[in-house]
Structures are given as C-alpha cells and as structure tokens.
Amino acid sequence: MITEELGKRIQELRKDKTGLSQEKFALQIDMDRSYFASVESGKRNISIVNIKRIADGLGVSLSELFKGI
C-alpha cells in the first residue's frame, strides 16, 4: 500500500538526513508527534500539504521523497 511505502521512505530519509527522533523531527516541522508517527507507520492518509512540510523538513524535493515508490 502506498501509505506504508511512503512511511518507510520518510523514516529512512529522516534517519539518514537528520538523525533526529520522530519526536524531535515532528517538533522541528511543527507537526504533532503522534500524527507523524502514524504517517511513518503507514496508518495515515496524509495530505499533500503535510507531505510537502515533511519533504521541506528533510531538505528533499517531492520527487526525491517519492523516489522508488
């Protein structure tokens, strides 16, 4: 399912690019930690606005975020 694939990709990029915990990264991008955790676990049908917020926080383009999905 695409939400699970996107969640795994976000988690991978968060760890590689920031080294931050879910909580610290969520605070950095002004997103609720539990919401962000549900995105990474693939349980959330996330809006494009929040996808862009995450991509910006990771310092990647939307196309890079979706690479391989």
Backbone atoms as SQL, in Angstrom:
CREATE TABLE atoms (id INTEGER PRIMARY KEY, chain TEXT, resi INTEGER, resn TEXT, atom TEXT, x REAL, y REAL, z REAL);
INSERT INTO atoms VALUES
  (1, 'A', 1, 'MET', 'N', 0.843, -1.185, 0.000),
  (2, 'A', 1, 'MET', 'CA', 0.000, 0.000, 0.000),
  (3, 'A', 1, 'MET', 'C', 0.886, 1.246, 0.000),
  (4, 'A', 2, 'ILE', 'N', 0.486, 2.255, -0.718),
  (5, 'A', 2, 'ILE', 'CA', 1.324, 3.438, -0.889),
  (6, 'A', 2, 'ILE', 'C', 1.589, 4.180, 0.432),
  (7, 'A', 3, 'THR', 'N', 0.628, 4.189, 1.340),
  (8, 'A', 3, 'THR', 'CA', 0.858, 4.890, 2.606),
  (9, 'A', 3, 'THR', 'C', 1.973, 4.220, 3.404),
  (10, 'A', 4, 'GLU', 'N', 2.042, 2.896, 3.340),
  (11, 'A', 4, 'GLU', 'CA', 3.113, 2.175, 4.037),
  (12, 'A', 4, 'GLU', 'C', 4.464, 2.405, 3.365),
  (13, 'A', 5, 'GLU', 'N', 4.488, 2.398, 2.044),
  (14, 'A', 5, 'GLU', 'CA', 5.730, 2.651, 1.305),
  (15, 'A', 5, 'GLU', 'C', 6.239, 4.063, 1.567),
  (16, 'A', 6, 'LEU', 'N', 5.326, 5.033, 1.555),
  (17, 'A', 6, 'LEU', 'CA', 5.723, 6.408, 1.828),
  (18, 'A', 6, 'LEU', 'C', 6.230, 6.547, 3.264),
  (19, 'A', 7, 'GLY', 'N', 5.574, 5.932, 4.192),
  (20, 'A', 7, 'GLY', 'CA', 6.004, 5.983, 5.579),
  (21, 'A', 7, 'GLY', 'C', 7.406, 5.432, 5.772),
  (22, 'A', 8, 'LYS', 'N', 7.689, 4.302, 5.129),
  (23, 'A', 8, 'LYS', 'CA', 9.032, 3.711, 5.214),
  (24, 'A', 8, 'LYS', 'C', 10.072, 4.634, 4.597),
  (25, 'A', 9, 'ARG', 'N', 9.718, 5.248, 3.481),
  (26, 'A', 9, 'ARG', 'CA', 10.642, 6.168, 2.808),
  (27, 'A', 9, 'ARG', 'C', 10.918, 7.388, 3.682),
  (28, 'A', 10, 'ILE', 'N', 9.883, 7.931, 4.301),
  (29, 'A', 10, 'ILE', 'CA', 10.061, 9.083, 5.185),
  (30, 'A', 10, 'ILE', 'C', 10.955, 8.709, 6.358),
  (31, 'A', 11, 'GLN', 'N', 10.701, 7.552, 6.953),
  (32, 'A', 11, 'GLN', 'CA', 11.507, 7.110, 8.091),
  (33, 'A', 11, 'GLN', 'C', 12.978, 6.949, 7.684),
  (34, 'A', 12, 'GLU', 'N', 13.201, 6.338, 6.537),
  (35, 'A', 12, 'GLU', 'CA', 14.560, 6.143, 6.035),
  (36, 'A', 12, 'GLU', 'C', 15.270, 7.482, 5.847),
  (37, 'A', 13, 'LEU', 'N', 14.599, 8.419, 5.195),
  (38, 'A', 13, 'LEU', 'CA', 15.198, 9.725, 4.963),
  (39, 'A', 13, 'LEU', 'C', 15.410, 10.497, 6.261),
  (40, 'A', 14, 'ARG', 'N', 14.465, 10.406, 7.182),
  (41, 'A', 14, 'ARG', 'CA', 14.610, 11.105, 8.469),
  (42, 'A', 14, 'ARG', 'C', 15.852, 10.628, 9.190),
  (43, 'A', 15, 'LYS', 'N', 16.053, 9.328, 9.233),
  (44, 'A', 15, 'LYS', 'CA', 17.214, 8.769, 9.927),
  (45, 'A', 15, 'LYS', 'C', 18.510, 9.128, 9.212),
  (46, 'A', 16, 'ASP', 'N', 18.518, 9.018, 7.873),
  (47, 'A', 16, 'ASP', 'CA', 19.734, 9.288, 7.092),
  (48, 'A', 16, 'ASP', 'C', 20.099, 10.766, 7.048),
  (49, 'A', 17, 'LYS', 'N', 19.107, 11.616, 6.843),
  (50, 'A', 17, 'LYS', 'CA', 19.385, 13.036, 6.612),
  (51, 'A', 17, 'LYS', 'C', 19.417, 13.879, 7.876),
  (52, 'A', 18, 'THR', 'N', 18.658, 13.489, 8.894),
  (53, 'A', 18, 'THR', 'CA', 18.609, 14.335, 10.090),
  (54, 'A', 18, 'THR', 'C', 19.162, 13.657, 11.334),
  (55, 'A', 19, 'GLY', 'N', 19.016, 12.348, 11.412),
  (56, 'A', 19, 'GLY', 'CA', 19.437, 11.635, 12.616),
  (57, 'A', 19, 'GLY', 'C', 18.560, 11.930, 13.823),
  (58, 'A', 20, 'LEU', 'N', 17.444, 12.606, 13.582),
  (59, 'A', 20, 'LEU', 'CA', 16.556, 13.002, 14.670),
  (60, 'A', 20, 'LEU', 'C', 15.541, 11.904, 14.981),
  (61, 'A', 21, 'SER', 'N', 15.085, 11.896, 16.225),
  (62, 'A', 21, 'SER', 'CA', 13.987, 11.014, 16.606),
  (63, 'A', 21, 'SER', 'C', 12.706, 11.519, 15.954),
  (64, 'A', 22, 'GLN', 'N', 11.682, 10.677, 15.958),
  (65, 'A', 22, 'GLN', 'CA', 10.376, 11.116, 15.447),
  (66, 'A', 22, 'GLN', 'C', 9.914, 12.359, 16.172),
  (67, 'A', 23, 'GLU', 'N', 10.051, 12.357, 17.477),
  (68, 'A', 23, 'GLU', 'CA', 9.568, 13.475, 18.279),
  (69, 'A', 23, 'GLU', 'C', 10.294, 14.771, 17.937),
  (70, 'A', 24, 'LYS', 'N', 11.614, 14.735, 17.856),
  (71, 'A', 24, 'LYS', 'CA', 12.376, 15.952, 17.564),
  (72, 'A', 24, 'LYS', 'C', 12.118, 16.449, 16.149),
  (73, 'A', 25, 'PHE', 'N', 12.011, 15.520, 15.202),
  (74, 'A', 25, 'PHE', 'CA', 11.727, 15.928, 13.831),
  (75, 'A', 25, 'PHE', 'C', 10.339, 16.534, 13.728),
  (76, 'A', 26, 'ALA', 'N', 9.349, 15.908, 14.359),
  (77, 'A', 26, 'ALA', 'CA', 7.981, 16.432, 14.330),
  (78, 'A', 26, 'ALA', 'C', 7.937, 17.834, 14.926),
  (79, 'A', 27, 'LEU', 'N', 8.645, 18.050, 16.025),
  (80, 'A', 27, 'LEU', 'CA', 8.695, 19.391, 16.620),
  (81, 'A', 27, 'LEU', 'C', 9.330, 20.390, 15.656),
  (82, 'A', 28, 'GLN', 'N', 10.386, 19.965, 14.985),
  (83, 'A', 28, 'GLN', 'CA', 11.092, 20.835, 14.045),
  (84, 'A', 28, 'GLN', 'C', 10.196, 21.296, 12.900),
  (85, 'A', 29, 'ILE', 'N', 9.304, 20.422, 12.444),
  (86, 'A', 29, 'ILE', 'CA', 8.431, 20.785, 11.317),
  (87, 'A', 29, 'ILE', 'C', 7.046, 21.207, 11.783),
  (88, 'A', 30, 'ASP', 'N', 6.886, 21.404, 13.078),
  (89, 'A', 30, 'ASP', 'CA', 5.628, 21.864, 13.666),
  (90, 'A', 30, 'ASP', 'C', 4.476, 20.912, 13.349),
  (91, 'A', 31, 'MET', 'N', 4.708, 19.630, 13.657),
  (92, 'A', 31, 'MET', 'CA', 3.699, 18.597, 13.437),
  (93, 'A', 31, 'MET', 'C', 3.571, 17.784, 14.726),
  (94, 'A', 32, 'ASP', 'N', 2.364, 17.379, 15.045),
  (95, 'A', 32, 'ASP', 'CA', 2.141, 16.563, 16.229),
  (96, 'A', 32, 'ASP', 'C', 2.913, 15.249, 16.117),
  (97, 'A', 33, 'ARG', 'N', 3.598, 14.841, 17.182),
  (98, 'A', 33, 'ARG', 'CA', 4.425, 13.649, 17.164),
  (99, 'A', 33, 'ARG', 'C', 3.621, 12.390, 16.865),
  (100, 'A', 34, 'SER', 'N', 2.460, 12.256, 17.471),
  (101, 'A', 34, 'SER', 'CA', 1.664, 11.047, 17.245),
  (102, 'A', 34, 'SER', 'C', 1.140, 10.990, 15.803),
  (103, 'A', 35, 'TYR', 'N', 0.817, 12.154, 15.238),
  (104, 'A', 35, 'TYR', 'CA', 0.403, 12.210, 13.834),
  (105, 'A', 35, 'TYR', 'C', 1.563, 11.775, 12.946),
  (106, 'A', 36, 'PHE', 'N', 2.751, 12.326, 13.209),
  (107, 'A', 36, 'PHE', 'CA', 3.923, 11.986, 12.406),
  (108, 'A', 36, 'PHE', 'C', 4.261, 10.496, 12.531),
  (109, 'A', 37, 'ALA', 'N', 4.145, 9.943, 13.728),
  (110, 'A', 37, 'ALA', 'CA', 4.411, 8.516, 13.938),
  (111, 'A', 37, 'ALA', 'C', 3.443, 7.666, 13.114),
  (112, 'A', 38, 'SER', 'N', 2.184, 8.093, 13.035),
  (113, 'A', 38, 'SER', 'CA', 1.205, 7.335, 12.249),
  (114, 'A', 38, 'SER', 'C', 1.481, 7.451, 10.750),
  (115, 'A', 39, 'VAL', 'N', 2.081, 8.558, 10.325),
  (116, 'A', 39, 'VAL', 'CA', 2.492, 8.704, 8.926),
  (117, 'A', 39, 'VAL', 'C', 3.605, 7.708, 8.625),
  (118, 'A', 40, 'GLU', 'N', 4.618, 7.681, 9.483),
  (119, 'A', 40, 'GLU', 'CA', 5.746, 6.769, 9.261),
  (120, 'A', 40, 'GLU', 'C', 5.329, 5.305, 9.313),
  (121, 'A', 41, 'SER', 'N', 4.325, 4.999, 10.090),
  (122, 'A', 41, 'SER', 'CA', 3.883, 3.608, 10.180),
  (123, 'A', 41, 'SER', 'C', 2.910, 3.240, 9.056),
  (124, 'A', 42, 'GLY', 'N', 2.564, 4.216, 8.216),
  (125, 'A', 42, 'GLY', 'CA', 1.695, 3.946, 7.075),
  (126, 'A', 42, 'GLY', 'C', 0.223, 3.879, 7.408),
  (127, 'A', 43, 'LYS', 'N', -0.145, 4.394, 8.564),
  (128, 'A', 43, 'LYS', 'CA', -1.538, 4.322, 9.011),
  (129, 'A', 43, 'LYS', 'C', -2.324, 5.598, 8.740),
  (130, 'A', 44, 'ARG', 'N', -1.702, 6.554, 8.070),
  (131, 'A', 44, 'ARG', 'CA', -2.346, 7.848, 7.873),
  (132, 'A', 44, 'ARG', 'C', -2.404, 8.168, 6.388),
  (133, 'A', 45, 'ASN', 'N', -3.550, 8.603, 5.920),
  (134, 'A', 45, 'ASN', 'CA', -3.698, 9.086, 4.556),
  (135, 'A', 45, 'ASN', 'C', -3.376, 10.578, 4.608),
  (136, 'A', 46, 'ILE', 'N', -2.126, 10.887, 4.396),
  (137, 'A', 46, 'ILE', 'CA', -1.586, 12.228, 4.623),
  (138, 'A', 46, 'ILE', 'C', -1.898, 13.165, 3.452),
  (139, 'A', 47, 'SER', 'N', -2.140, 14.426, 3.762),
  (140, 'A', 47, 'SER', 'CA', -2.429, 15.418, 2.723),
  (141, 'A', 47, 'SER', 'C', -1.135, 15.856, 2.040),
  (142, 'A', 48, 'ILE', 'N', -1.264, 16.383, 0.843),
  (143, 'A', 48, 'ILE', 'CA', -0.110, 16.866, 0.088),
  (144, 'A', 48, 'ILE', 'C', 0.565, 18.031, 0.822),
  (145, 'A', 49, 'VAL', 'N', -0.197, 18.812, 1.543),
  (146, 'A', 49, 'VAL', 'CA', 0.371, 19.930, 2.307),
  (147, 'A', 49, 'VAL', 'C', 1.331, 19.399, 3.368),
  (148, 'A', 50, 'ASN', 'N', 0.932, 18.345, 4.062),
  (149, 'A', 50, 'ASN', 'CA', 1.800, 17.767, 5.086),
  (150, 'A', 50, 'ASN', 'C', 2.960, 16.983, 4.475),
  (151, 'A', 51, 'ILE', 'N', 2.752, 16.386, 3.317),
  (152, 'A', 51, 'ILE', 'CA', 3.858, 15.720, 2.622),
  (153, 'A', 51, 'ILE', 'C', 4.919, 16.752, 2.271),
  (154, 'A', 52, 'LYS', 'N', 4.488, 17.904, 1.783),
  (155, 'A', 52, 'LYS', 'CA', 5.427, 18.981, 1.434),
  (156, 'A', 52, 'LYS', 'C', 6.155, 19.479, 2.675),
  (157, 'A', 53, 'ARG', 'N', 5.471, 19.603, 3.775),
  (158, 'A', 53, 'ARG', 'CA', 6.090, 20.042, 5.034),
  (159, 'A', 53, 'ARG', 'C', 7.191, 19.064, 5.456),
  (160, 'A', 54, 'ILE', 'N', 6.903, 17.783, 5.330),
  (161, 'A', 54, 'ILE', 'CA', 7.898, 16.766, 5.678),
  (162, 'A', 54, 'ILE', 'C', 9.087, 16.824, 4.720),
  (163, 'A', 55, 'ALA', 'N', 8.810, 16.908, 3.428),
  (164, 'A', 55, 'ALA', 'CA', 9.892, 16.991, 2.437),
  (165, 'A', 55, 'ALA', 'C', 10.787, 18.193, 2.714),
  (166, 'A', 56, 'ASP', 'N', 10.183, 19.338, 2.985),
  (167, 'A', 56, 'ASP', 'CA', 10.964, 20.540, 3.292),
  (168, 'A', 56, 'ASP', 'C', 11.819, 20.326, 4.536),
  (169, 'A', 57, 'GLY', 'N', 11.250, 19.692, 5.549),
  (170, 'A', 57, 'GLY', 'CA', 11.990, 19.412, 6.771),
  (171, 'A', 57, 'GLY', 'C', 13.156, 18.468, 6.551),
  (172, 'A', 58, 'LEU', 'N', 13.006, 17.571, 5.583),
  (173, 'A', 58, 'LEU', 'CA', 14.068, 16.630, 5.244),
  (174, 'A', 58, 'LEU', 'C', 15.073, 17.235, 4.269),
  (175, 'A', 59, 'GLY', 'N', 14.716, 18.385, 3.694),
  (176, 'A', 59, 'GLY', 'CA', 15.592, 19.031, 2.723),
  (177, 'A', 59, 'GLY', 'C', 15.627, 18.308, 1.391),
  (178, 'A', 60, 'VAL', 'N', 14.488, 17.711, 1.011),
  (179, 'A', 60, 'VAL', 'CA', 14.398, 16.991, -0.263),
  (180, 'A', 60, 'VAL', 'C', 13.211, 17.513, -1.068),
  (181, 'A', 61, 'SER', 'N', 13.269, 17.277, -2.364),
  (182, 'A', 61, 'SER', 'CA', 12.138, 17.634, -3.226),
  (183, 'A', 61, 'SER', 'C', 11.060, 16.572, -3.084),
  (184, 'A', 62, 'LEU', 'N', 9.874, 16.904, -3.552),
  (185, 'A', 62, 'LEU', 'CA', 8.788, 15.909, -3.545),
  (186, 'A', 62, 'LEU', 'C', 9.154, 14.708, -4.414),
  (187, 'A', 63, 'SER', 'N', 9.799, 14.959, -5.544),
  (188, 'A', 63, 'SER', 'CA', 10.172, 13.834, -6.412),
  (189, 'A', 63, 'SER', 'C', 11.198, 12.933, -5.731),
  (190, 'A', 64, 'GLU', 'N', 12.123, 13.496, -4.976),
  (191, 'A', 64, 'GLU', 'CA', 13.086, 12.677, -4.255),
  (192, 'A', 64, 'GLU', 'C', 12.397, 11.888, -3.136),
  (193, 'A', 65, 'LEU', 'N', 11.432, 12.527, -2.478),
  (194, 'A', 65, 'LEU', 'CA', 10.701, 11.850, -1.419),
  (195, 'A', 65, 'LEU', 'C', 9.982, 10.612, -1.960),
  (196, 'A', 66, 'PHE', 'N', 9.415, 10.715, -3.145),
  (197, 'A', 66, 'PHE', 'CA', 8.655, 9.617, -3.739),
  (198, 'A', 66, 'PHE', 'C', 9.499, 8.667, -4.588),
  (199, 'A', 67, 'LYS', 'N', 10.802, 8.905, -4.653),
  (200, 'A', 67, 'LYS', 'CA', 11.684, 8.069, -5.454),
  (201, 'A', 67, 'LYS', 'C', 11.618, 6.616, -4.992),
  (202, 'A', 68, 'GLY', 'N', 11.357, 5.720, -5.914),
  (203, 'A', 68, 'GLY', 'CA', 11.313, 4.301, -5.619),
  (204, 'A', 68, 'GLY', 'C', 9.982, 3.776, -5.123),
  (205, 'A', 69, 'ILE', 'N', 9.004, 4.651, -5.012),
  (206, 'A', 69, 'ILE', 'CA', 7.685, 4.229, -4.522),
  (207, 'A', 69, 'ILE', 'C', 6.794, 3.927, -5.711);
